[in-house]
């Protein structure tokens, strides 16, 4: 099982590293080690919530959806991305899979750039209901 976990993380890390072609335009890149760390954080979050991924490319999709946020800076990009991936897993679980990956990522981005003002901690403090309700992200 650990070998499968490692293979999944390697594949996700490779997909994240490929995102550098796009994210570099916004001053954001991941080293191979940072990409692997983010992929491992995602896989650990999946396991922690009892979820599995069928190679859906969530880390890649999330990195591309957030790369042009005015709140992301190179200095904390890798750490923030890992935290966003963990939040994604929690929101996906709380939603009981009623929201598609794309819908969830879009809601996260709106909240991140809106009331969260770039704070992954603030975003992580929201419930799925707060995230998903129009204007609900404004609730403290």
ZAMARZA-252478 format. One record per atom (N, C-alpha, C, CB): residue in three letters; x, y, z. Coordinates in steps of 0.2 Angstrom, whole numbers, plus 5000, padded with zeros to 4 digits. Glycine has a CB too. Layout:
% ZAMARZA-252478
AlaXYZ ...
***
This chain:
% ZAMARZA-252478
Unk500449945000 Unk500050005000 Unk500450065000 Unk499550005006 Unk501050065004 Unk501450125004 Unk501750134997 Unk502050115009 Unk501850084993 Unk502150094987 Unk501650124982 Unk502350024983 Unk501050114983 Unk500450144979 Unk500450214981 Unk499850104980 Unk500450234987 Unk500450294990 Unk501050334987 Unk500550304998 Unk501650314987 Unk502250344984 Unk502150354976 Unk502850304985 Unk501850304973 Unk501750314966 Unk501250374964 Unk501550244962 Unk500750374968 Unk500250424967 Unk500550494968 Unk499650414972 Unk500950504974 Unk501250564975 Unk501750584970 Unk501650554982 Unk502150534967 Unk502550554962 Unk502250574956 Unk502950484960 Unk501650544954 Unk501250564948 Unk500950634949 Unk500750514947 Unk500750654955 Unk500450714956 Unk500950764957 Unk500050714963 Unk501550754959 Unk502150794960 Unk502350814952 Unk502750764964 Unk502350764948 Unk502550784941 Unk502050824938 Unk502550714937 Unk501450814939 Unk500950864936 Unk500950934939 Unk500250834938 Unk501150934946 Unk501251004949 Unk501851034946 Unk501350994956 Unk502351004945 Unk503051024942 Unk502851054935 Unk503550974942 Unk502451024931 Unk502251044924 Unk501851104924 Unk501850984921 Unk501551124930 Unk501151184931 Unk501651244931 Unk500751184937 Unk502251234932 Unk502751284933 Unk502751324926 Unk503451264934 Unk502651294920 Unk502651334914 Unk502151384914 Unk502451284908 Unk501551374917 Unk501051424918 Unk501051474924 Unk500351394918 Unk501251444929 Unk501251484936 Unk501851524936 Unk501251434942 Unk502351514932 Unk502951554932 Unk502851624929 Unk503551524928 Unk502251634925 Unk502051694922 Unk501851744928 Unk501551684917 Unk501651714934 Unk501451744939 Unk501951744945 Unk500751714942 Unk502551724943 Unk503051734948 Unk503051674953 Unk503051794952 Unk502651614952 Unk502651564956 Unk502851494953 Unk501851554958 Unk503351464956 Unk503651404954 Unk503751354960 Unk504251414950 Unk503751294959 Unk503851244964 Unk504451204962 Unk503251194965 Unk504951194967 Unk505451154965 Unk505251074965 Unk506051154971 Unk505651034962 Unk505350964963 Unk505250934970 Unk505850914959 Unk505650954975 Unk505550934982 Unk504850974984 Unk506050954986 Unk504751034983 Unk504151064985 Unk503551034982 Unk504151144983 Unk503551014975 Unk502950984972 Unk502850914975 Unk503150974964 Unk503350884977 Unk503250814980 Unk502950824987 Unk503950774980 Unk503250874991 Unk502950884997 Unk502150904997 Unk503350945001 Unk501950944992 Unk501250964991 Unk500850904989 Unk501251024986 Unk501150864985 Unk500750804983 Unk500750754989 Unk501150764977 Unk501250744993 Unk501150704999 Unk500650735004 Unk501850695002 Unk500650795004 Unk500150825009 Unk499450815007 Unk500250905009 Unk499350815000 Unk498750804997 Unk498550724998 Unk498650814990 Unk498950684997 Unk498850614998 Unk498750595005 Unk499450574995 Unk499050625010 Unk498950615017 Unk498250645019 Unk499550655021 Unk498050705016 Unk497450725018 Unk496850685015 Unk497350795015 Unk496950655009 Unk496550605006 Unk496450545011 Unk496750584999 Unk496950525013 Unk496950465017 Unk496650475024 Unk497650435019 Unk496750535027 Unk496550565033 Unk495750565033 Unk496850625035 Unk495450585027 Unk494750585026 Unk494450525023 Unk494550645022 Unk494850475023 Unk494650415020 Unk494450415013 Unk494050385024 Unk494750455009 Unk494550465002 Unk495150434998 Unk494550545000 Unk494950424991 Unk495450404987 Unk495450454980 Unk495350334985 Unk495950454977 Unk495950494970 Unk496050444965 Unk496450554971 Unk495750454959 Unk495850414953 Unk496250454948 Unk495150384951 Unk496750484950 Unk497150524946 Unk496750584943 Unk497350484940 Unk496350614947 Unk495850674944 Unk496250734943 Unk495350684949 Unk496850744946 Unk497250794944 Unk497050864949 Unk497250814937 Unk496850844955 Unk496650904959 Unk497150954960 Unk496250874965 Unk497750924962 Unk498350974964 Unk498451014958 Unk498950934966 Unk498550984952 Unk498651024946 Unk498051084945 Unk498750984940 Unk497451054945 Unk496951104944 Unk496951164949 Unk496251064944 Unk497051144956 Unk497051194961 Unk497651244960 Unk497151164968 Unk498251224958 Unk498751264957 Unk498651314951 Unk499451224955 Unk498351284946 Unk498151324940 Unk497651374941 Unk497951284934 Unk497151354945 Unk496551404947 Unk496751454952 Unk496051364950 Unk497251444956 Unk497551494961 Unk498151534958 Unk497651464967 Unk498451514953 Unk499151544952 Unk499051624950 Unk499351514946 Unk498551654948 Unk498451724947 Unk498151764952 Unk498151734940 Unk498051734958 Unk497851764964 Unk498351824966 Unk497651714970 Unk498051884967 Unk498551934969 Unk498851924976 Unk498152004969 Unk498551874980 Unk498851864986 Unk499351804987 Unk498251834991 Unk499451774982 Unk500051724982 Unk500651754980 Unk499851664977 Unk501151734985 Unk501851754984 Unk502351694984 Unk502051804989 Unk502851704980 Unk503351644979 Unk503551624986 Unk503951664975 Unk503651664991 Unk503951644997 Unk503551595001 Unk504051705002 Unk502851605000 Unk502451555004 Unk501951514999 Unk502051595009 Unk502151514993 Unk501751474988 Unk501651404990 Unk502051484981 Unk502251364991 Unk502251294992 Unk501851274998 Unk502951264993 Unk501951315003 Unk501551305010 Unk500851315009 Unk501851345015 Unk500651375005 Unk499951385004 Unk499651335000 Unk499851455001 Unk499951314995 Unk499651264990 Unk499551204994 Unk500151254984 Unk499951184998 Unk499851115002 Unk499251125007 Unk500451105006 Unk499251185010 Unk498651195014 Unk497951205011 Unk498751265018 Unk497951235005 Unk497351235000 Unk497151164998 Unk497551274994 Unk497651114997 Unk497551044995 Unk497151015001 Unk498151014993 Unk497451025007 Unk497150995013 Unk496451015014 Unk497551005019 Unk496351085013 Unk495651115014 Unk495151085009 Unk495651195013 Unk495451075003 Unk495051044997 Unk494750974999 Unk495451034991 Unk495150935002 Unk494950865004 Unk494450875010 Unk495550825007 Unk494550925014 Unk494050925020 Unk493350955017 Unk494250975025 Unk493351005013 Unk492751035010 Unk492450975005 Unk492951095005 Unk492850935002 Unk492550884997 Unk492150835002 Unk493050854993 Unk492450815007 Unk492150775012 Unk491550805015 Unk492650745018 Unk491550865018 Unk490950895021 Unk490450905016 Unk491150965023 Unk490550915009 Unk490050925004 Unk489650855002 Unk490350954998 Unk489950805005 Unk489650735003 Unk489650724996 Unk488950725006 Unk490150754992 Unk490250744985 Unk489750774981 Unk490350674983 Unk489350824984 Unk488850864980 Unk489150914976 Unk488350894985 Unk489750934977 Unk490050984973 Unk490550954969 Unk490351044977 Unk490550974963 Unk491150944958 Unk491750974960 Unk490950954951 Unk492350944958 Unk492950974960 Unk493051044957 Unk493550924957 Unk492851054951 Unk492951124948 Unk492451174952 Unk492651124941 Unk491851154954 Unk491451194958 Unk491751214965 Unk490751164959 Unk492051164968 Unk492351174974 Unk492951214974 Unk492551104977 Unk493351204969 Unk493951244968 Unk493751324966 Unk494451214962 Unk493251334962 Unk493051394961 Unk492751434967 Unk492451394955 Unk492451394971 Unk492151424978 Unk492751444982 Unk491651374981 Unk493251404983 Unk493851414987 Unk494151474984 Unk494351354987 Unk494251484978 Unk494651534975 Unk494251604976 Unk494751534967 Unk493551604976 Unk493151664977 Unk493251684984 Unk492451654976 Unk493251634989 Unk493351654996 Unk494051674998 Unk493151595000 Unk494551644994 Unk495251654996 Unk495351734993 Unk495751614992 Unk495151754988 Unk495251814985 Unk494851864988 Unk495251814978 Unk494251844991 Unk493751884994 Unk493851895001 Unk493051864993 Unk493451875005 Unk493451885013 Unk494051855016 Unk492851855016 Unk494351805013 Unk494951775016 Unk495551825015 Unk495151705014 Unk495551865010 Unk496151905008 Unk496751875008 Unk496151965013 Unk496751815005 Unk497351775004 Unk497551735010 Unk497951815002 Unk497151725015 Unk497351685021 Unk497051615020 Unk497051715027 Unk497551565019 Unk497351495019 Unk497051475026 Unk497951455017 Unk497251505031 Unk497051495038 Unk496251515038 Unk497451525043 Unk496151565036 Unk495451595036 Unk494951545032 Unk495351665033 Unk495251525026 Unk494851485022 Unk494751415025 Unk495251475015 Unk495251395028 Unk495251325032 Unk494751335038 Unk495951305034 Unk494651395040 Unk494151395046 Unk493451395044 Unk494251455050 Unk493251405037 Unk492551405035 Unk492351335035 Unk492551435028 Unk491651325035 Unk491351265034 Unk491151255027 Unk490651255039 Unk490951195024 Unk490751195017 Unk490151235016 Unk490651125016 Unk489651235021 Unk489051275020 Unk489251355019 Unk488651265026 Unk489751375023 Unk489951445023 Unk490251465016 Unk490451465028 Unk490651415014 Unk491051425008 Unk490551425002 Unk491551365007 Unk490051375002 Unk489651364996 Unk489051414996 Unk489351294997 Unk488851445001 Unk488251495001 Unk488451554998 Unk487951495008 Unk488051584994 Unk488251654991 Unk488251704997 Unk487651674986 Unk488851734997 Unk488951785003 Unk489151755009 Unk488451825003 Unk489051685009 Unk489251645016 Unk489951655018 Unk488951575015 Unk490351665013 Unk491051665015 Unk491251725020 Unk491551665009 Unk490751775020 Unk490851835024 Unk490651825031 Unk490351885021 Unk490351765033 Unk490251745040 Unk490851735044 Unk489751685040 Unk490951765050 Unk491551755054 Unk491351695058 Unk491651815058 
***
